[in-house]
Amino acid sequence: MAELPIAAVDRIIRKAGGQRVSKSAAEELAEILEDKGAKIAGEAAELSEHAGRKTVRDEDIRLAVRRE
């Protein structure tokens, strides 16, 4: 089960143009976003470690997204 709030995911879908959003659609997108986010975060953590840092910075996240 996803940890992202379903209401927040529902708002994302509505902002993208969805008029009505089923709970299952919001839950599915939440799981997909979490999986994608976890992969990006892991890559960013590796990049920061490679740079000799313990802190993941915004540039690590941006680079991880570009490398994906």
N, C-alpha and C positions, 0 to 999 in steps of 0.2 A: 504494500500500500504506500502511496506517495506521501511525502511529508509536506509538500507545498500545499498551502491552503486552497481548497477547491474554489472558494469564492474569488480569490485572486486570479486563478486560472480562468474562471468564468468571465471575469472582467476583461482579461486579455483577448479572449475569443470575441466578446462583444465589441471591443474596440477595433478588432480586425474586420468587423462587419456582420458578425453573427447576430441575428435578431433573437433567436431562442437557442439555448444551449442545454443539452441533456446532461444530467449528472455523470453519466458514464463517459460522455465525450470529454468533459472537464477532467475527470479522473484519468482517462487515457492520456490526454495531453500532459497532465501533471507528471505521470510516470515517465513519459518520453523526455520531458524537459529535465527531470531529475537525472535520468541516465546520461543525457547529453551534457548536462552541467557537471556531473561527477567526472566524466571523461576529460572535459576541459580543465577542471580544477586539478585533476591528477597530473595532466600534462604541464600545467602552470607550476605546480609544486616541483616537478622535475626540473623545469627551466630555472626556477629560483635557486634550487639546490646546485645546479650546474654553475650558476653565476656566483656561488659561494654565499648565498643568503638563506636565512631561515624564513624570511617574510616573503609571502607571495604578493607581488605588486600588480597594479593595474596593467602595466605593460606586459607582464607575464601572461595574464589572461588574454589580452589582445593577440599576442604572438601565438598562444595555444589555439585560439580560434582560427587564425590564419593558416596554421599548420594542419588543421584537421581536414 
